[in-house]
Amino acid sequence: WNFQVDELSVVFARLEGMPVRLGAVAERMAQGIRTSANEVYVVDLLEDLGETVKVQSKQLATDVVLEKGLLKEFLQGREIKAYQLLPSGKLLILPYIVKKGCARLVSESELAQRYPLTYSYLKANKKYLEQREKGRMSGPNWYGYVYPKNIEVMASSKLLVPDIADRAAFAFDDAGHHALTSGYAVTLKESLREKYEYVLGLLNSKLLSSYLKRISTPVRGGFFRYFTQYIEQLPIRTIDFADPADVA
């Protein structure tokens, strides 16, 4: 948007006067997850074998085969671009099941029965996992995350955005196949009639990209912080569904 300074002021004043913000239509704005042991849970994809994958473990310094059932594609901020999620070549072992919006740790017996390869891999790292935070994970939940936060969000349809970008870089994870570490996941309220794709288009627009740069904190190299305290302020132009012309 190549406005003069006075014209920009008028545009931003109009945006600031809009009543609906992203924070009002979002159900959750969640930070990326923290596994507490990336060297165990994050593995490098080597080969897709169909029902299983061959991966490389940093902790064991060897190749292993895992079932796909407890794996998600693992993203860092640099893989999240406007309208697209770039492959990172990394997978996340997520030993949790999400039902009705709640995440529970897969029981050890279920893990051994349904995912024997994954269980064997985690068992090979049991001593290391138990010693996290001075032995805090010693016990029946030794293979779980120390801080299992936002796991249910990762399994949902969501908008993803890195925490730092040089322009708007929102992407849509429709099927909940991705988990991220450096960035934010935004889910929308079920009561919102506007679709994810519509909100995505607004957030990636040059207009809202310019608006965020006005309210956010700049960092080196022309980048800006896309923290929740900033993106929640982005105005959302809602649709009057009672007006066919507005819908069109």
C-alpha positions as protocol buffer text, in pm:
chain_id: "A"
residue {
  index: 1
  type: TRP
  ca { x: 0 y: 0 z: 0 }
}
residue {
  index: 2
  type: ASN
  ca { x: 179 y: 308 z: -126 }
}
residue {
  index: 3
  type: PHE
  ca { x: -3 y: 591 z: 50 }
}
residue {
  index: 4
  type: GLN
  ca { x: 120 y: 930 z: 152 }
}
residue {
  index: 5
  type: VAL
  ca { x: 159 y: 982 z: 527 }
}
residue {
  index: 6
  type: ASP
  ca { x: -171 y: 1168 z: 567 }
}
residue {
  index: 7
  type: GLU
  ca { x: -361 y: 906 z: 367 }
}
residue {
  index: 8
  type: LEU
  ca { x: -208 y: 627 z: 579 }
}
residue {
  index: 9
  type: SER
  ca { x: -327 y: 802 z: 892 }
}
residue {
  index: 10
  type: VAL
  ca { x: -684 y: 804 z: 762 }
}
residue {
  index: 11
  type: VAL
  ca { x: -668 y: 433 z: 672 }
}
residue {
  index: 12
  type: PHE
  ca { x: -528 y: 330 z: 1009 }
}
residue {
  index: 13
  type: ALA
  ca { x: -780 y: 544 z: 1191 }
}
residue {
  index: 14
  type: ARG
  ca { x: -1059 y: 359 z: 1010 }
}
residue {
  index: 15
  type: LEU
  ca { x: -904 y: 23 z: 1100 }
}
residue {
  index: 16
  type: GLU
  ca { x: -865 y: 122 z: 1463 }
}
residue {
  index: 17
  type: GLY
  ca { x: -1234 y: 212 z: 1470 }
}
residue {
  index: 18
  type: MET
  ca { x: -1346 y: -134 z: 1359 }
}
residue {
  index: 19
  type: PRO
  ca { x: -1523 y: -310 z: 1649 }
}
residue {
  index: 20
  type: VAL
  ca { x: -1420 y: -675 z: 1594 }
}
residue {
  index: 21
  type: ARG
  ca { x: -1065 y: -792 z: 1656 }
}
residue {
  index: 22
  type: LEU
  ca { x: -896 y: -1128 z: 1609 }
}
residue {
  index: 23
  type: GLY
  ca { x: -884 y: -1170 z: 1984 }
}
residue {
  index: 24
  type: ALA
  ca { x: -1264 y: -1154 z: 1996 }
}
residue {
  index: 25
  type: VAL
  ca { x: -1322 y: -1426 z: 1735 }
}
residue {
  index: 26
  type: ALA
  ca { x: -1040 y: -1656 z: 1846 }
}
residue {
  index: 27
  type: GLU
  ca { x: -1112 y: -1947 z: 2078 }
}
residue {
  index: 28
  type: ARG
  ca { x: -744 y: -2000 z: 2158 }
}
residue {
  index: 29
  type: MET
  ca { x: -415 y: -1832 z: 2081 }
}
residue {
  index: 30
  type: ALA
  ca { x: -168 y: -2092 z: 2192 }
}
residue {
  index: 31
  type: GLN
  ca { x: 208 y: -2089 z: 2202 }
}
residue {
  index: 32
  type: GLY
  ca { x: 400 y: -2373 z: 2043 }
}
residue {
  index: 33
  type: ILE
  ca { x: 451 y: -2684 z: 2252 }
}
residue {
  index: 34
  type: ARG
  ca { x: 755 y: -2764 z: 2466 }
}
residue {
  index: 35
  type: THR
  ca { x: 851 y: -3130 z: 2471 }
}
residue {
  index: 36
  type: SER
  ca { x: 1121 y: -3088 z: 2739 }
}
residue {
  index: 37
  type: ALA
  ca { x: 1338 y: -3334 z: 2539 }
}
residue {
  index: 38
  type: ASN
  ca { x: 1349 y: -3245 z: 2170 }
}
residue {
  index: 39
  type: GLU
  ca { x: 1650 y: -3471 z: 2125 }
}
residue {
  index: 40
  type: VAL
  ca { x: 1418 y: -3766 z: 2199 }
}
residue {
  index: 41
  type: TYR
  ca { x: 1078 y: -3657 z: 2071 }
}
residue {
  index: 42
  type: VAL
  ca { x: 1185 y: -3471 z: 1755 }
}
residue {
  index: 43
  type: VAL
  ca { x: 1332 y: -3701 z: 1489 }
}
residue {
  index: 44
  type: ASP
  ca { x: 1454 y: -3651 z: 1133 }
}
residue {
  index: 45
  type: LEU
  ca { x: 1249 y: -3818 z: 861 }
}
residue {
  index: 46
  type: LEU
  ca { x: 1458 y: -4047 z: 641 }
}
residue {
  index: 47
  type: GLU
  ca { x: 1205 y: -4263 z: 455 }
}
residue {
  index: 48
  type: ASP
  ca { x: 830 y: -4318 z: 435 }
}
residue {
  index: 49
  type: LEU
  ca { x: 762 y: -4691 z: 457 }
}
residue {
  index: 50
  type: GLY
  ca { x: 382 y: -4676 z: 433 }
}
residue {
  index: 51
  type: GLU
  ca { x: 238 y: -4755 z: 776 }
}
residue {
  index: 52
  type: THR
  ca { x: 572 y: -4667 z: 936 }
}
residue {
  index: 53
  type: VAL
  ca { x: 859 y: -4427 z: 882 }
}
residue {
  index: 54
  type: LYS
  ca { x: 1233 y: -4459 z: 911 }
}
residue {
  index: 55
  type: VAL
  ca { x: 1378 y: -4174 z: 1117 }
}
residue {
  index: 56
  type: GLN
  ca { x: 1703 y: -4070 z: 1275 }
}
residue {
  index: 57
  type: SER
  ca { x: 1720 y: -4011 z: 1650 }
}
residue {
  index: 58
  type: LYS
  ca { x: 1961 y: -3748 z: 1776 }
}
residue {
  index: 59
  type: GLN
  ca { x: 1961 y: -3890 z: 2127 }
}
residue {
  index: 60
  type: LEU
  ca { x: 2039 y: -4248 z: 2023 }
}
residue {
  index: 61
  type: ALA
  ca { x: 2250 y: -4143 z: 1722 }
}
residue {
  index: 62
  type: THR
  ca { x: 2092 y: -4417 z: 1516 }
}
residue {
  index: 63
  type: ASP
  ca { x: 1809 y: -4489 z: 1271 }
}
residue {
  index: 64
  type: VAL
  ca { x: 1481 y: -4632 z: 1401 }
}
residue {
  index: 65
  type: VAL
  ca { x: 1142 y: -4725 z: 1256 }
}
residue {
  index: 66
  type: LEU
  ca { x: 824 y: -4580 z: 1412 }
}
residue {
  index: 67
  type: GLU
  ca { x: 451 y: -4615 z: 1355 }
}
residue {
  index: 68
  type: LYS
  ca { x: 284 y: -4306 z: 1209 }
}
residue {
  index: 69
  type: GLY
  ca { x: -1 y: -4305 z: 1460 }
}
residue {
  index: 70
  type: LEU
  ca { x: 167 y: -4083 z: 1720 }
}
residue {
  index: 71
  type: LEU
  ca { x: 364 y: -3863 z: 1482 }
}
residue {
  index: 72
  type: LYS
  ca { x: 303 y: -3507 z: 1364 }
}
residue {
  index: 73
  type: GLU
  ca { x: 498 y: -3291 z: 1126 }
}
residue {
  index: 74
  type: PHE
  ca { x: 712 y: -3061 z: 1338 }
}
residue {
  index: 75
  type: LEU
  ca { x: 748 y: -2697 z: 1238 }
}
residue {
  index: 76
  type: GLN
  ca { x: 965 y: -2411 z: 1347 }
}
residue {
  index: 77
  type: GLY
  ca { x: 881 y: -2051 z: 1267 }
}
residue {
  index: 78
  type: ARG
  ca { x: 1085 y: -2043 z: 949 }
}
residue {
  index: 79
  type: GLU
  ca { x: 868 y: -2313 z: 788 }
}
residue {
  index: 80
  type: ILE
  ca { x: 549 y: -2108 z: 828 }
}
residue {
  index: 81
  type: LYS
  ca { x: 486 y: -1879 z: 531 }
}
residue {
  index: 82
  type: ALA
  ca { x: 183 y: -1693 z: 399 }
}
residue {
  index: 83
  type: TYR
  ca { x: -68 y: -1959 z: 286 }
}
residue {
  index: 84
  type: GLN
  ca { x: 184 y: -2244 z: 302 }
}
residue {
  index: 85
  type: LEU
  ca { x: 362 y: -2475 z: 543 }
}
residue {
  index: 86
  type: LEU
  ca { x: 704 y: -2580 z: 419 }
}
residue {
  index: 87
  type: PRO
  ca { x: 828 y: -2931 z: 499 }
}
residue {
  index: 88
  type: SER
  ca { x: 1082 y: -2928 z: 782 }
}
residue {
  index: 89
  type: GLY
  ca { x: 1197 y: -3286 z: 745 }
}
residue {
  index: 90
  type: LYS
  ca { x: 1126 y: -3337 z: 1114 }
}
residue {
  index: 91
  type: LEU
  ca { x: 858 y: -3535 z: 1296 }
}
residue {
  index: 92
  type: LEU
  ca { x: 732 y: -3507 z: 1651 }
}
residue {
  index: 93
  type: ILE
  ca { x: 648 y: -3804 z: 1869 }
}
residue {
  index: 94
  type: LEU
  ca { x: 332 y: -3702 z: 2052 }
}
residue {
  index: 95
  type: PRO
  ca { x: 231 y: -3980 z: 2294 }
}
residue {
  index: 96
  type: TYR
  ca { x: -109 y: -3826 z: 2362 }
}
residue {
  index: 97
  type: ILE
  ca { x: -464 y: -3891 z: 2244 }
}
residue {
  index: 98
  type: VAL
  ca { x: -704 y: -3597 z: 2202 }
}
residue {
  index: 99
  type: LYS
  ca { x: -1075 y: -3657 z: 2256 }
}
residue {
  index: 100
  type: LYS
  ca { x: -1345 y: -3394 z: 2300 }
}
residue {
  index: 101
  type: GLY
  ca { x: -1086 y: -3121 z: 2317 }
}
residue {
  index: 102
  type: CYS
  ca { x: -884 y: -3282 z: 2595 }
}
residue {
  index: 103
  type: ALA
  ca { x: -544 y: -3449 z: 2568 }
}
residue {
  index: 104
  type: ARG
  ca { x: -453 y: -3756 z: 2769 }
}
residue {
  index: 105
  type: LEU
  ca { x: -127 y: -3946 z: 2784 }
}
residue {
  index: 106
  type: VAL
  ca { x: -152 y: -4284 z: 2613 }
}
residue {
  index: 107
  type: SER
  ca { x: -125 y: -4552 z: 2881 }
}
residue {
  index: 108
  type: GLU
  ca { x: 193 y: -4755 z: 2882 }
}
residue {
  index: 109
  type: SER
  ca { x: 4 y: -5077 z: 2813 }
}
residue {
  index: 110
  type: GLU
  ca { x: -178 y: -4918 z: 2517 }
}
residue {
  index: 111
  type: LEU
  ca { x: 147 y: -4773 z: 2394 }
}
residue {
  index: 112
  type: ALA
  ca { x: 316 y: -5115 z: 2403 }
}
residue {
  index: 113
  type: GLN
  ca { x: 22 y: -5290 z: 2236 }
}
residue {
  index: 114
  type: ARG
  ca { x: -76 y: -5042 z: 1964 }
}
residue {
  index: 115
  type: TYR
  ca { x: 258 y: -4875 z: 1896 }
}
residue {
  index: 116
  type: PRO
  ca { x: 525 y: -5133 z: 1982 }
}
residue {
  index: 117
  type: LEU
  ca { x: 796 y: -4970 z: 1770 }
}
residue {
  index: 118
  type: THR
  ca { x: 740 y: -4630 z: 1926 }
}
residue {
  index: 119
  type: TYR
  ca { x: 723 y: -4786 z: 2272 }
}
residue {
  index: 120
  type: SER
  ca { x: 1051 y: -4967 z: 2214 }
}
residue {
  index: 121
  type: TYR
  ca { x: 1215 y: -4642 z: 2108 }
}
residue {
  index: 122
  type: LEU
  ca { x: 1089 y: -4453 z: 2412 }
}
residue {
  index: 123
  type: LYS
  ca { x: 1188 y: -4743 z: 2637 }
}
residue {
  index: 124
  type: ALA
  ca { x: 1543 y: -4715 z: 2504 }
}
residue {
  index: 125
  type: ASN
  ca { x: 1537 y: -4354 z: 2626 }
}
residue {
  index: 126
  type: LYS
  ca { x: 1359 y: -4426 z: 2956 }
}
residue {
  index: 127
  type: LYS
  ca { x: 1651 y: -4349 z: 3187 }
}
residue {
  index: 128
  type: TYR
  ca { x: 1716 y: -4021 z: 3010 }
}
residue {
  index: 129
  type: LEU
  ca { x: 1349 y: -3922 z: 3017 }
}
residue {
  index: 130
  type: GLU
  ca { x: 1310 y: -4008 z: 3385 }
}
residue {
  index: 131
  type: GLN
  ca { x: 1598 y: -3781 z: 3478 }
}
residue {
  index: 132
  type: ARG
  ca { x: 1439 y: -3469 z: 3338 }
}
residue {
  index: 133
  type: GLU
  ca { x: 1415 y: -3186 z: 3590 }
}
residue {
  index: 134
  type: LYS
  ca { x: 1599 y: -3374 z: 3864 }
}
residue {
  index: 135
  type: GLY
  ca { x: 1395 y: -3691 z: 3834 }
}
residue {
  index: 136
  type: ARG
  ca { x: 1054 y: -3526 z: 3817 }
}
residue {
  index: 137
  type: MET
  ca { x: 939 y: -3769 z: 3549 }
}
residue {
  index: 138
  type: SER
  ca { x: 1041 y: -4081 z: 3737 }
}
residue {
  index: 139
  type: GLY
  ca { x: 721 y: -4285 z: 3766 }
}
residue {
  index: 140
  type: PRO
  ca { x: 435 y: -4413 z: 3549 }
}
residue {
  index: 141
  type: ASN
  ca { x: 432 y: -4105 z: 3322 }
}
residue {
  index: 142
  type: TRP
  ca { x: 804 y: -4119 z: 3242 }
}
residue {
  index: 143
  type: TYR
  ca { x: 745 y: -4098 z: 2863 }
}
residue {
  index: 144
  type: GLY
  ca { x: 517 y: -3791 z: 2878 }
}
residue {
  index: 145
  type: TYR
  ca { x: 606 y: -3425 z: 2839 }
}
residue {
  index: 146
  type: VAL
  ca { x: 701 y: -3231 z: 3152 }
}
residue {
  index: 147
  type: TYR
  ca { x: 468 y: -2949 z: 3049 }
}
residue {
  index: 148
  type: PRO
  ca { x: 196 y: -3096 z: 2824 }
}
residue {
  index: 149
  type: LYS
  ca { x: 35 y: -2767 z: 2724 }
}
residue {
  index: 150
  type: ASN
  ca { x: -161 y: -2683 z: 2407 }
}
residue {
  index: 151
  type: ILE
  ca { x: -148 y: -3041 z: 2275 }
}
residue {
  index: 152
  type: GLU
  ca { x: -520 y: -3038 z: 2203 }
}
residue {
  index: 153
  type: VAL
  ca { x: -474 y: -2724 z: 1992 }
}
residue {
  index: 154
  type: MET
  ca { x: -211 y: -2896 z: 1778 }
}
residue {
  index: 155
  type: ALA
  ca { x: -461 y: -3169 z: 1689 }
}
residue {
  index: 156
  type: SER
  ca { x: -721 y: -2913 z: 1573 }
}
residue {
  index: 157
  type: SER
  ca { x: -781 y: -2708 z: 1262 }
}
residue {
  index: 158
  type: LYS
  ca { x: -584 y: -2391 z: 1323 }
}
residue {
  index: 159
  type: LEU
  ca { x: -408 y: -2090 z: 1182 }
}
residue {
  index: 160
  type: LEU
  ca { x: -33 y: -2087 z: 1235 }
}
residue {
  index: 161
  type: VAL
  ca { x: 197 y: -1787 z: 1247 }
}
residue {
  index: 162
  type: PRO
  ca { x: 567 y: -1754 z: 1336 }
}
residue {
  index: 163
  type: ASP
  ca { x: 659 y: -1534 z: 1631 }
}
residue {
  index: 164
  type: ILE
  ca { x: 881 y: -1316 z: 1408 }
}
residue {
  index: 165
  type: ALA
  ca { x: 830 y: -1234 z: 1038 }
}
residue {
  index: 166
  type: ASP
  ca { x: 899 y: -956 z: 789 }
}
residue {
  index: 167
  type: ARG
  ca { x: 538 y: -957 z: 669 }
}
residue {
  index: 168
  type: ALA
  ca { x: 213 y: -1136 z: 745 }
}
residue {
  index: 169
  type: ALA
  ca { x: 281 y: -1511 z: 733 }
}
residue {
  index: 170
  type: PHE
  ca { x: -35 y: -1692 z: 841 }
}
residue {
  index: 171
  type: ALA
  ca { x: -100 y: -2047 z: 718 }
}
residue {
  index: 172
  type: PHE
  ca { x: -391 y: -2290 z: 763 }
}
residue {
  index: 173
  type: ASP
  ca { x: -346 y: -2637 z: 908 }
}
residue {
  index: 174
  type: ASP
  ca { x: -688 y: -2775 z: 821 }
}
residue {
  index: 175
  type: ALA
  ca { x: -640 y: -3135 z: 935 }
}
residue {
  index: 176
  type: GLY
  ca { x: -436 y: -3072 z: 1249 }
}
residue {
  index: 177
  type: HIS
  ca { x: -135 y: -3262 z: 1116 }
}
residue {
  index: 178
  type: HIS
  ca { x: 124 y: -3011 z: 1232 }
}
residue {
  index: 179
  type: ALA
  ca { x: 275 y: -2911 z: 1564 }
}
residue {
  index: 180
  type: LEU
  ca { x: 498 y: -2610 z: 1608 }
}
residue {
  index: 181
  type: THR
  ca { x: 751 y: -2483 z: 1857 }
}
residue {
  index: 182
  type: SER
  ca { x: 833 y: -2118 z: 1776 }
}
residue {
  index: 183
  type: GLY
  ca { x: 511 y: -1942 z: 1689 }
}
residue {
  index: 184
  type: TYR
  ca { x: 140 y: -1943 z: 1767 }
}
residue {
  index: 185
  type: ALA
  ca { x: -163 y: -2152 z: 1681 }
}
residue {
  index: 186
  type: VAL
  ca { x: -499 y: -1975 z: 1654 }
}
residue {
  index: 187
  type: THR
  ca { x: -831 y: -2158 z: 1667 }
}
residue {
  index: 188
  type: LEU
  ca { x: -1156 y: -1977 z: 1593 }
}
residue {
  index: 189
  type: LYS
  ca { x: -1479 y: -1988 z: 1789 }
}
residue {
  index: 190
  type: GLU
  ca { x: -1737 y: -2238 z: 1666 }
}
residue {
  index: 191
  type: SER
  ca { x: -1998 y: -1961 z: 1672 }
}
residue {
  index: 192
  type: LEU
  ca { x: -1805 y: -1764 z: 1409 }
}
residue {
  index: 193
  type: ARG
  ca { x: -1976 y: -1809 z: 1073 }
}
residue {
  index: 194
  type: GLU
  ca { x: -1682 y: -1682 z: 872 }
}
residue {
  index: 195
  type: LYS
  ca { x: -1457 y: -1964 z: 756 }
}
residue {
  index: 196
  type: TYR
  ca { x: -1093 y: -2008 z: 844 }
}
residue {
  index: 197
  type: GLU
  ca { x: -998 y: -1934 z: 484 }
}
residue {
  index: 198
  type: TYR
  ca { x: -1175 y: -1598 z: 495 }
}
residue {
  index: 199
  type: VAL
  ca { x: -999 y: -1492 z: 816 }
}
residue {
  index: 200
  type: LEU
  ca { x: -673 y: -1623 z: 671 }
}
residue {
  index: 201
  type: GLY
  ca { x: -712 y: -1398 z: 368 }
}
residue {
  index: 202
  type: LEU
  ca { x: -766 y: -1094 z: 588 }
}
residue {
  index: 203
  type: LEU
  ca { x: -468 y: -1169 z: 810 }
}
residue {
  index: 204
  type: ASN
  ca { x: -233 y: -1216 z: 513 }
}
residue {
  index: 205
  type: SER
  ca { x: -350 y: -901 z: 335 }
}
residue {
  index: 206
  type: LYS
  ca { x: -104 y: -619 z: 273 }
}
residue {
  index: 207
  type: LEU
  ca { x: -340 y: -392 z: 463 }
}
residue {
  index: 208
  type: LEU
  ca { x: -330 y: -586 z: 791 }
}
residue {
  index: 209
  type: SER
  ca { x: 39 y: -662 z: 743 }
}
residue {
  index: 210
  type: SER
  ca { x: 99 y: -286 z: 736 }
}
residue {
  index: 211
  type: TYR
  ca { x: -132 y: -238 z: 1033 }
}
residue {
  index: 212
  type: LEU
  ca { x: 57 y: -490 z: 1244 }
}
residue {
  index: 213
  type: LYS
  ca { x: 389 y: -325 z: 1166 }
}
residue {
  index: 214
  type: ARG
  ca { x: 242 y: -4 z: 1304 }
}
residue {
  index: 215
  type: ILE
  ca { x: 144 y: -159 z: 1638 }
}
residue {
  index: 216
  type: SER
  ca { x: 413 y: -426 z: 1680 }
}
residue {
  index: 217
  type: THR
  ca { x: 775 y: -415 z: 1795 }
}
residue {
  index: 218
  type: PRO
  ca { x: 1039 y: -411 z: 1518 }
}
residue {
  index: 219
  type: VAL
  ca { x: 1349 y: -627 z: 1536 }
}
residue {
  index: 220
  type: ARG
  ca { x: 1660 y: -633 z: 1320 }
}
residue {
  index: 221
  type: GLY
  ca { x: 1648 y: -691 z: 946 }
}
residue {
  index: 222
  type: GLY
  ca { x: 1300 y: -551 z: 885 }
}
residue {
  index: 223
  type: PHE
  ca { x: 1128 y: -818 z: 1095 }
}
residue {
  index: 224
  type: PHE
  ca { x: 844 y: -765 z: 1341 }
}
residue {
  index: 225
  type: ARG
  ca { x: 711 y: -957 z: 1639 }
}
residue {
  index: 226
  type: TYR
  ca { x: 387 y: -1145 z: 1580 }
}
residue {
  index: 227
  type: PHE
  ca { x: 318 y: -1209 z: 1948 }
}
residue {
  index: 228
  type: THR
  ca { x: -40 y: -1265 z: 2066 }
}
residue {
  index: 229
  type: GLN
  ca { x: -51 y: -921 z: 2227 }
}
residue {
  index: 230
  type: TYR
  ca { x: -18 y: -777 z: 1874 }
}
residue {
  index: 231
  type: ILE
  ca { x: -207 y: -1018 z: 1650 }
}
residue {
  index: 232
  type: GLU
  ca { x: -509 y: -1015 z: 1880 }
}
residue {
  index: 233
  type: GLN
  ca { x: -550 y: -647 z: 1790 }
}
residue {
  index: 234
  type: LEU
  ca { x: -585 y: -713 z: 1416 }
}
residue {
  index: 235
  type: PRO
  ca { x: -930 y: -595 z: 1296 }
}
residue {
  index: 236
  type: ILE
  ca { x: -1157 y: -858 z: 1142 }
}
residue {
  index: 237
  type: ARG
  ca { x: -1414 y: -740 z: 890 }
}
residue {
  index: 238
  type: THR
  ca { x: -1711 y: -966 z: 966 }
}
residue {
  index: 239
  type: ILE
  ca { x: -1979 y: -1051 z: 710 }
}
residue {
  index: 240
  type: ASP
  ca { x: -2346 y: -955 z: 738 }
}
residue {
  index: 241
  type: PHE
  ca { x: -2493 y: -1291 z: 641 }
}
residue {
  index: 242
  type: ALA
  ca { x: -2844 y: -1138 z: 630 }
}
residue {
  index: 243
  type: ASP
  ca { x: -2731 y: -920 z: 340 }
}
residue {
  index: 244
  type: PRO
  ca { x: -2680 y: -1120 z: 15 }
}
residue {
  index: 245
  type: ALA
  ca { x: -2480 y: -834 z: -133 }
}
residue {
  index: 246
  type: ASP
  ca { x: -2243 y: -833 z: 162 }
}
residue {
  index: 247
  type: VAL
  ca { x: -2204 y: -1210 z: 142 }
}
residue {
  index: 248
  type: ALA
  ca { x: -2127 y: -1182 z: -230 }
}
